Amino acid sequence: MVIFHVRLNERIPYDMDPELRADHVQRHGEALRELAAAGVLKHCWREAGTRSDIAVFQAADPAELHEILGSLPLFRFLTTEVTVLMPHPDLGQG
């Protein structure tokens, strides 16, 4: 399994219908909770003062991570920055 650091930048249009927006946001939160319960989403933090999240995901490979991110209800309104993480060699991790 591979560990990924993912920054999710939310870009929901300001003129989106408020009810539609609320539905997307609610379903997105539910999806994140399901991924956390499944052990795929290891950690998630909100970047203070923004609509961006910093998350740690675990997936078999980049293709699986792409599938996971693509399944999120807000995916089409997100920009992402992904970094593959690995154990630090000097700390004997892994």
C-alpha positions in Angstrom: 0.0 0.0 0.0 1.1 3.6 -0.7 0.5 6.6 1.5 -0.5 9.8 -0.2 -0.5 13.4 1.1 -3.4 15.1 -0.8 -4.4 18.8 -0.7 -8.0 19.2 -1.7 -8.9 22.8 -2.8 -12.6 23.4 -3.0 -13.8 25.5 -5.9 -17.6 25.5 -5.7 -19.0 28.2 -7.9 -20.4 31.1 -5.8 -23.5 31.3 -7.9 -24.5 27.6 -7.4 -28.0 27.0 -6.2 -27.7 27.0 -2.3 -29.8 23.8 -2.0 -27.7 22.0 -4.6 -24.5 23.2 -2.9 -25.7 22.0 0.5 -26.5 18.6 -0.9 -23.1 18.3 -2.6 -21.3 19.3 0.7 -23.4 16.9 2.8 -22.7 14.0 0.4 -19.0 14.9 0.3 -18.8 14.8 4.1 -20.6 11.4 4.2 -18.2 10.0 1.6 -15.2 11.2 3.6 -16.6 9.6 6.8 -17.1 6.3 4.8 -13.5 6.4 3.5 -12.2 7.0 7.0 -14.3 4.1 8.4 -12.9 1.9 5.7 -9.3 2.9 6.6 -8.6 4.6 3.3 -8.7 8.1 4.6 -6.1 8.1 7.4 -6.2 11.7 8.5 -7.9 14.9 7.3 -7.5 18.5 8.5 -9.1 21.8 7.3 -6.5 24.5 6.5 -7.5 27.4 8.8 -9.2 30.2 7.0 -9.7 28.4 3.7 -11.9 25.8 2.0 -8.9 23.5 1.6 -8.3 20.2 3.3 -5.0 18.4 3.9 -5.6 14.6 3.9 -3.6 11.4 4.1 -4.9 8.6 2.0 -3.8 5.0 1.7 -4.3 3.2 -1.7 -2.7 0.4 -3.6 -1.3 2.8 -6.3 -1.9 6.2 -7.9 -4.6 4.7 -10.1 -6.6 3.5 -7.1 -6.2 6.9 -5.4 -7.5 8.6 -8.6 -10.6 6.3 -8.4 -11.1 7.2 -4.8 -10.8 10.9 -5.4 -13.0 10.7 -8.5 -15.7 9.1 -6.4 -16.0 12.1 -4.1 -19.2 14.1 -4.8 -17.3 17.4 -4.9 -14.5 16.0 -7.2 -15.5 18.2 -10.2 -15.2 21.2 -7.9 -11.8 20.3 -6.5 -8.3 20.9 -7.5 -5.8 18.5 -5.9 -2.1 18.3 -5.2 -0.9 14.8 -4.5 2.5 13.8 -3.0 3.5 10.2 -2.5 5.0 9.6 0.9 7.5 7.0 2.0 9.2 6.1 5.2 12.2 8.1 6.2 15.3 6.0 5.7 17.1 7.5 8.7 14.3 6.7 11.1 13.9 3.0 10.4 10.2 3.4 9.5 8.3 1.1 7.4 
